[in-house]
Amino acid sequence: MAKDLIPIFFNHLTGFQDHGSIDVFLFTLGGDTLAAFGLSRLLREFTSKVGVLIPEKCQSAGTLFVLGANQVFMTRAATLSPIDPSISGPLNPVIEIAPGQRQIVPVSVESVAGYKALVREDWKLNHENTGTAFKILAEKVNPLSLGDVYRSQKQIARLARELMGSHRRDKKNIQSIIDTLTRELGSHDYLIFRNEARHLLGEQVAKDDPALETMVWELYEDFAADMELGKAYDPGIALHAASAAGQSIPTTIVQKKVIIESSSGSDVVEIEILLSPFQAGPVPQTLQQVVRAGWKHYL
């Protein structure tokens, strides 16, 4: 999820004749939390009733978006996740993954909170030793990055509260949901299946409906086929498959990374890659070159 989705969503929403209620079919691994917040608020400009249909993964920023919906329908394969963000920036720690190759390490809100809990609750350090523990942390992680982690944690809680406050009035339960999703699940990779989501969100999660589940899953499989979800990409295999199919070599393949679709058409983020064979010593290799990348509209 990214902010460039917002004007695309707007174009689709303006094409609807009836804004009595709007359902969003959503599959996402996450992204920009402010983009998810913005998309939820955008929908509220068009309707007072928002539904979300979740076939499979709806994680991180996707879960934040879900909190703003009046009702959420989840298949039995659907999962939500915590909404604790990670901070990535020039002040983050850096590791060397290979000689001459350095990589920035994201700083997770949960990781910092876990270190704090370790110092206070497990090790039970006194005031002086707690200060030493913080000094050690600050030597590994820039204090400004730690400040960003704290600010991000406060921000995500505020965003979640505002989204749920647009359709819920049970403030005590709202705070409990925020605490669970931002601090209490231990890992950003924790998967929340339908029964646990229903226990957490209450009636916001719709009742089971086998017929609807079948339709949602069939639609997901259509998108999954278009986007080749679950299929590992290997340029050599792709080139061999194109050659076996009788295509001219070099050839191009198109990867669909994002699809936004409604009755008015589809907007797709596509990456077109030119694949060419070349020889590097005794082993054949495949050269990849991106020749086109960006949004494309289909009627």
Secondary structure, 3 states (H helix, E strand, C coil): CCCCHHHHHHHHHHCCCCCCCEEEECCECCCCHHHHHHHHHHHHCCCCCEEEEECCEECCHHHHHHHCCCEEEECCCCEECCCCCEECCCCCCEEEEECCEEEECCEEHHHHHHHHHHHHHHCCCCHHHHHHHHHHHHHHCCHHHHHHHHHHHHHHHHHHHHHHHCCCCCHHHHHHHHHHHHHHCCCCCCCECHHHHHHHHHHHECCCCHHHHHHHHHHHHHHHHHHCCCCCCCHHHHHHHHHHCCCCCCEEEEEEEEEEEECCEEEEEEEEEEEEEEEECCEEEEEEEEEEEEEEEEC
